[in-house]
Amino acid sequence: MGLFSFLTQEIAIDLGTANTIIIHNDKVVVDEPSIVAIDQTTGKLVAIGGQARQMHGKTHENLKTVRPLRDGVIADFNAAEMMIRGMIKMINPRQKFFTPTLRMVVCIPSGSTEVEIRAVRDSSEHAGGRDVYMIYEPMAAAIGIGIDVEAPEGSMVVDIGGGTTEIAVIALGGIVCNQSIRIAGDGFTADIQAYMRHQHNIKIGERTAEEIKIQVGSALPDLDVPPPDYNVRGPNLMTAMPIDIPISYQEISHCLDKSLSKIESAIISVLEQTPPELYADIVNRGIYLAGGGALLRGLDKRLTDKINIPFHIAEDPLHAVARGTGIALKNVENFSFLLR
């Protein structure tokens, strides 16, 4: 720490499709939904994070809510820059006059193209980042879970986020084989919306579908500790009259089955590409699940039964990637081979 260390602020950002988490001094200082509300007439930022999420689906024509990231990559450059800038301000809101230069590590999906990586870098630099490093999400998740990524042993991580599911085999500080598929939390939410429309003739918004997923989401049709049914209210598509329907976890496990099967196929496809020595390590150690999707009830059991390799859920899977990004930030010199 030099004399001018207070002039530089070091932050680690997990820029997610659903949530953005910022770590500063080993502590989670910002954990907000990745959404902004913008005034259409002036183009100014009205709200950010949780406040903007409360407005989502309830805005008038002069106000729009934007999710700057789609499928793990930046879809709206301007909104992404506003969001990153606004969330960095949340770290120390009292600093009005003096803004320190930022050194940041941002994590990106392992399937990102050069253009997508450039977009993240540009947004971060425009938001005030002087030194911007990138780390791939599965690598950050592995570090956050506590895996020794430099060991000559194979480890497999499945990170089910909001926009993408990242599957990677890691050994000797590098990604040996990986796959990034665009089926994850947002896909589950869309499945629930479609199911409610077709099966129950009820129209629900994204927030309600998300709530159903959290309350009664399940990967298995029979759970040891089943959650109670969740009541859904909304307009009937035919009559526009309000209806109230109880939804059980069995229905949700049925409607998510197709998407979960695609994730299973992607995991098997990565295992097919894995060199035999590393495959043996993975069978011995098991596969680690991280990201918000790992919280889906019964998912680890379903995958273990299907693939015959034990699956372990990381402790605090929501923050595993952010924690790993924070560790990489503290050891930028040691982890230079992991950063872009």
C-alpha positions as a printed Julia matrix, in Angstrom:
340×3 Matrix{Float64}:
   0.0     0.0     0.0
   1.65    3.2    -1.16
   1.29    6.77   -0.02
  -1.39    7.46   -2.63
  -3.3     4.19   -2.18
  -6.4     6.15   -1.08
  -6.46    7.7    -4.56
  -7.06    4.29   -6.08
 -10.06    2.2    -5.22
  -9.95   -1.52   -5.95
 -13.27   -3.2    -6.71
 -14.37   -6.58   -8.05
 -17.59   -6.67  -10.08
 -19.74   -9.68  -10.85
 -21.71   -8.1   -13.7
 -24.64  -10.52  -13.91
 -27.75  -10.62  -16.07
 -29.96  -10.76  -12.95
 -27.81   -9.26  -10.17
 -24.68   -7.15   -9.99
 -22.44   -7.66   -6.97
 -19.51   -5.38   -6.09
 -16.82   -6.41   -3.61
 -14.55   -3.83   -1.99
 -12.03   -4.64    0.77
 -13.21   -8.29    0.87
 -16.78   -7.24    1.67
 -19.9    -7.32   -0.5
 -20.73   -3.6    -0.64
 -23.35   -3.67   -3.41
 -25.75   -6.51   -4.24
 -28.49   -5.15   -6.47
 -30.66   -6.38   -9.37
 -29.1    -5.47  -12.77
 -31.8    -3.04  -13.84
 -32.1     0.73  -14.31
 -35.05    3.08  -14.77
 -34.5     5.84  -17.34
 -36.54    8.98  -18.03
 -37.42    8.77  -21.75
 -37.64   12.54  -22.28
 -34.31   13.56  -20.71
 -32.41   10.25  -20.95
 -31.46   10.66  -17.26
 -31.16    7.86  -14.73
 -34.16    7.8   -12.36
 -33.51    4.67  -10.27
 -31.11    1.79  -10.12
 -31.06   -1.75   -8.68
 -33.81   -2.64   -6.19
 -35.67    0.66   -6.66
 -35.77    0.19  -10.43
 -36.91   -3.43  -10.02
 -39.95   -2.28   -8.04
 -40.88   -0.13  -11.07
 -40.35   -3.01  -13.56
 -43.57   -3.74  -15.45
 -45.35   -0.76  -13.85
 -43.98    2.21  -15.79
 -45.73    4.89  -17.89
 -44.64    6.06  -21.34
 -42.06    8.61  -20.1
 -40.3     6.07  -17.92
 -38.75    2.78  -18.98
 -36.94    0.1   -17.08
 -33.98   -1.48  -18.85
 -32.02   -4.62  -18.08
 -28.69   -3.72  -19.71
 -27.48   -7.33  -19.89
 -29.08  -10.13  -21.85
 -27.72  -13.68  -21.82
 -24.7   -12.58  -19.82
 -23.55   -9.92  -22.29
 -24.2    -6.2   -22.62
 -27.27   -5.53  -24.78
 -27.68   -1.82  -24.03
 -24.31   -0.08  -23.86
 -25.57    3.27  -22.54
 -27.73    1.73  -19.79
 -24.87   -0.61  -18.76
 -22.51    2.33  -18.33
 -25.11    4.24  -16.26
 -25.69    1.16  -14.11
 -22.0     0.47  -13.43
 -21.37    4.16  -12.66
 -24.43    4.34  -10.35
 -23.51    1.16   -8.48
 -19.9     2.31   -7.98
 -21.31    5.52   -6.43
 -23.26    3.36   -3.95
 -19.97    2.15   -2.42
 -19.3     5.49   -0.74
 -22.18    7.88   -1.46
 -20.63   10.64    0.72
 -17.73   11.17   -1.69
 -19.16   14.0    -3.75
 -16.11   16.04   -4.72
 -13.37   13.5    -5.13
 -13.65   10.32   -7.16
 -10.73    7.92   -6.82
  -9.36    6.15   -9.88
 -10.64    2.61  -10.1
  -8.82   -0.63  -10.53
 -11.39   -3.31  -11.26
 -11.74   -6.98  -12.09
 -14.96   -7.81  -13.96
 -16.12  -11.35  -14.7
 -17.43  -12.34  -18.12
 -19.08  -15.51  -19.56
 -16.56  -18.04  -20.86
 -18.3   -18.09  -24.25
 -17.92  -14.32  -24.81
 -16.79  -13.14  -28.23
 -14.09  -10.47  -28.62
 -16.8    -7.89  -29.36
 -18.7    -8.75  -26.17
 -15.5    -8.58  -24.09
 -14.72   -5.2   -25.66
 -18.2    -3.93  -24.73
 -17.68   -4.85  -21.06
 -14.21   -3.27  -21.06
 -15.46   -0.05  -22.68
 -18.43    0.25  -20.3
 -16.14   -0.26  -17.3
 -13.62    2.29  -18.57
 -16.36    4.86  -19.29
 -17.66    4.32  -15.75
 -14.26    5.39  -14.37
 -12.09    2.26  -14.46
  -8.43    2.97  -15.14
  -7.1    -0.6   -14.91
  -9.78   -3.05  -16.04
  -9.09   -6.8   -15.87
 -11.42   -9.58  -17.0
 -11.8   -13.05  -15.55
 -13.98  -15.86  -16.9
 -17.0   -16.68  -14.73
 -16.37  -20.43  -14.2
 -12.79  -19.66  -13.17
 -14.0   -16.99  -10.71
 -16.63  -19.44   -9.39
 -13.96  -22.13   -8.85
 -11.73  -19.69   -6.92
 -14.76  -18.5    -4.9
 -15.76  -22.08   -4.0
 -12.23  -22.63   -2.66
 -10.85  -24.95   -5.35
  -7.08  -24.79   -5.9
  -7.25  -23.88   -9.6
  -3.48  -24.2   -10.09
  -3.34  -27.82   -8.86
  -2.62  -30.57  -11.42
  -6.07  -32.01  -10.77
  -9.3   -31.66  -12.69
 -12.24  -29.75  -11.19
 -15.58  -29.17  -12.85
 -17.8   -26.18  -12.14
 -21.36  -25.58  -13.33
 -22.4   -21.95  -12.78
 -26.13  -21.41  -13.43
 -26.63  -17.66  -13.5
 -29.4   -15.42  -14.78
 -28.55  -15.37  -18.49
 -26.05  -18.17  -19.06
 -25.06  -21.54  -17.65
 -21.28  -21.86  -17.63
 -19.77  -25.35  -17.55
 -16.0   -25.7   -17.36
 -13.28  -28.19  -16.5
 -10.36  -26.45  -14.81
  -6.81  -27.71  -14.23
  -3.37  -26.11  -13.85
  -4.78  -22.59  -13.78
  -6.62  -22.8   -17.08
  -9.93  -23.87  -18.6
  -9.41  -27.22  -20.34
 -12.85  -27.49  -21.95
 -15.96  -25.46  -21.46
 -19.4   -24.66  -22.76
 -21.58  -21.62  -22.22
 -25.28  -22.1   -22.96
 -27.94  -19.43  -22.89
 -30.38  -21.37  -20.75
 -30.42  -20.27  -17.11
 -32.53  -18.38  -14.57
 -34.17  -16.07  -17.13
 -35.04  -19.08  -19.28
 -36.7   -20.77  -16.29
 -38.73  -17.6   -15.66
 -39.87  -17.49  -19.31
 -40.82  -21.2   -19.11
 -43.01  -20.49  -16.06
 -44.72  -17.56  -17.83
 -45.45  -19.71  -20.9
 -46.69  -22.62  -18.75
 -49.11  -20.39  -16.81
 -50.43  -18.98  -20.09
 -51.0   -22.35  -21.79
 -52.0   -24.43  -18.8
 -54.01  -22.05  -16.66
 -54.99  -19.27  -19.09
 -53.49  -16.7   -16.76
 -51.21  -13.86  -17.77
 -48.33  -13.14  -15.37
 -45.38  -10.75  -15.51
 -41.68  -11.45  -15.14
 -41.61  -10.51  -11.45
 -44.48  -12.87  -10.56
 -42.84  -15.71  -12.53
 -39.58  -15.03  -10.65
 -41.49  -15.18   -7.33
 -43.09  -18.53   -8.32
 -39.61  -19.89   -9.16
 -38.27  -18.83   -5.74
 -41.28  -20.07   -3.72
 -42.09  -23.39   -5.45
 -39.33  -23.91   -8.03
 -38.16  -27.52   -8.15
 -36.11  -29.79  -10.39
 -37.75  -32.97   -9.1
 -41.46  -33.96   -9.02
 -41.08  -35.54   -5.55
 -39.17  -33.75   -2.81
 -38.5   -34.89    0.78
 -39.47  -31.46    2.15
 -42.04  -30.06   -0.27
 -42.75  -26.29   -0.21
 -46.39  -25.22    0.31
 -48.43  -24.29   -2.79
 -48.1   -20.7    -3.96
 -51.2   -18.68   -4.88
 -50.97  -16.78   -8.16
 -53.34  -13.95   -9.0
 -53.78  -12.49  -12.44
 -56.19  -11.81  -15.31
 -57.82  -14.68  -17.18
 -56.65  -14.46  -20.82
 -60.15  -15.15  -22.18
 -62.34  -13.03  -19.91
 -59.84  -10.55  -18.33
 -61.52  -11.37  -14.99
 -59.18  -11.88  -12.01
 -58.41  -15.49  -11.07
 -56.53  -17.04   -8.19
 -54.7   -20.34   -8.79
 -52.61  -22.42   -6.35
 -49.41  -23.69   -7.99
 -47.56  -26.73   -6.68
 -43.86  -27.54   -7.0
 -44.73  -30.64   -9.12
 -46.17  -28.4   -11.84
 -43.07  -26.22  -11.87
 -40.73  -29.24  -12.02
 -42.75  -30.44  -15.03
 -42.53  -27.05  -16.8
 -38.77  -26.66  -16.17
 -37.98  -30.21  -17.3
 -37.09  -29.29  -20.9
 -34.61  -26.53  -19.95
 -32.99  -28.69  -17.25
 -32.56  -31.52  -19.78
 -30.63  -29.11  -22.03
 -28.33  -28.21  -19.13
 -27.79  -31.95  -18.48
 -26.9   -32.5   -22.16
 -24.4   -29.62  -22.04
 -22.73  -31.08  -18.92
 -22.47  -34.5   -20.62
 -21.07  -32.84  -23.76
 -18.29  -31.16  -21.71
 -17.54  -34.47  -19.95
 -17.17  -36.1   -23.4
 -14.43  -33.58  -24.3
 -12.61  -34.02  -20.96
  -9.25  -35.86  -21.1
  -9.48  -39.24  -19.29
  -7.03  -38.35  -16.47
  -9.03  -35.26  -15.58
 -12.28  -37.21  -15.94
 -11.08  -39.6   -13.23
 -10.35  -36.61  -10.91
 -13.84  -35.19  -11.52
 -15.53  -38.53  -10.71
 -13.56  -38.68   -7.43
 -14.12  -35.07   -6.38
 -17.6   -34.48   -7.79
 -18.92  -31.49   -9.7
 -19.57  -28.11   -8.04
 -22.75  -26.09   -8.6
 -22.69  -22.29   -8.23
 -24.92  -19.37   -9.2
 -28.54  -18.63   -8.31
 -29.79  -21.62  -10.33
 -27.99  -23.96   -7.89
 -30.66  -22.99   -5.31
 -33.4   -24.73   -7.33
 -34.79  -27.44   -5.04
 -33.58  -30.96   -5.84
 -31.29  -29.89   -8.7
 -28.16  -31.51   -7.24
 -30.04  -34.79   -6.68
 -31.5   -34.77  -10.2
 -28.08  -34.19  -11.8
 -26.37  -36.78   -9.56
 -28.97  -39.42  -10.53
 -28.74  -38.56  -14.22
 -24.94  -38.29  -14.64
 -23.77  -40.7   -11.87
 -21.22  -38.2   -10.53
 -21.89  -36.51   -7.17
 -22.9   -32.84   -7.42
 -22.08  -30.45   -4.54
 -23.75  -27.08   -4.07
 -21.22  -24.37   -3.17
 -21.84  -22.59    0.13
 -23.55  -19.27   -0.65
 -23.76  -20.1    -4.4
 -25.12  -16.62   -5.24
 -21.88  -14.93   -4.18
 -19.37  -17.63   -5.27
 -18.44  -15.86   -8.54
 -18.18  -12.45   -6.84
 -16.01  -13.92   -4.05
 -13.68  -15.48   -6.61
 -13.47  -12.19   -8.5
 -12.56  -10.47   -5.22
  -9.78  -12.99   -4.52
  -8.43  -12.53   -8.07
  -8.41   -8.74   -7.51
  -6.33   -9.1    -4.32
  -3.85  -11.36   -6.12
  -3.74   -9.69   -9.54
   0.01  -10.36   -9.82
  -0.28  -14.07   -8.93
  -3.37  -14.61  -11.05
  -2.15  -12.61  -14.07
  -2.37  -15.77  -16.2
  -6.12  -15.95  -15.49
  -6.89  -12.32  -16.31
  -7.38  -10.75  -19.69
